Amino acid sequence: MVHIKGPFPALAAETLTVLPNSCMGHNGPAMAVKPNSALTKREKEVILELLKGGRIATIAGHFGISPRTVSNHLKSSFGKLGVHSQAELIKLARAEPDRLGLEEKTQTRISIPDLEKRCEQARARLVARVEATHVGPPTLSQLRAAVREALPLDPERRRDWRDWLELRARSDAYGELVGDPQQGIEDWRDLNIGWVSRLQEAGLVRDDLDPSELLAAIGALTVGAGARLVGNGSKASAEKELRMIDAFVDSLGT
């Protein structure tokens, strides 16, 4: 049995009694967690992804399950732990990871330096894939192909995007932003302003568009589409994103 003093000076003399294996809800002590209501392996994995900053869609993509299944795992966890929202669940998991059985799993997570190294390698692969599309005279189809190469449309690229998004989420928690996939695309943008200028000189892209702003817009579209595809990598979802991007690229033509 644990006694907790009131949080305010006026309530310093008051205590709150919490039974063993119970947790706090937003309205006070929640019902005790029953021994047979321990979190399942997948529920723990979902909570860990939530702690990294994951959302239902991205968590679904990470495990290759549907968003509805992720929501069901979260609802089940709420009931077992006596919490009522994702915010309460995150607060409890951070405060008592060992009681939820998360401590061991947390310790096995890849370190930030190792994740940064993986993201640097992923960025190099991104640049190489995109530059490989610049073969021969400049054409609008090269621009379309370059964007497609940046998207998470195969296992390697999905893994790279997940690393980027995980590093971004974990960096945000420390007040730093070192894993943004936009950063890699911005690096590519800066290197390819001249290439877009050549497309304009060849009369393939409207000359009233600023090359830097054009590439920034394509980068923003790519990051948004990529994040959605990590969460839902189905064929229908990929086709939808590609149609949207192709339509944008086509609108740049003269």
Secondary structure, DSSP 8 states (H G I E B T S, - for coil): -EEEE-SSGGGTT-EEEE-TT--EETTEE-----GGG---HHHHHHHHHHHTT--HHHHHHHHT--HHHHHHHHHHHHHHHT--SHHHHHHHHHH-TTTTT-HHHHHTS--HHHHHHHHHHHHHHHHHHHHTT--SS--HHHHHHHHHHHS--SHHHHHHHHHHHHHHHHHHTTT-----HHHHHHHHHHHSHHHHHHHHHTTSB-TTS-HHHHHHHHHHHHHHHHHHHHH---HHHHHHHHHHHHHHHHTTB-
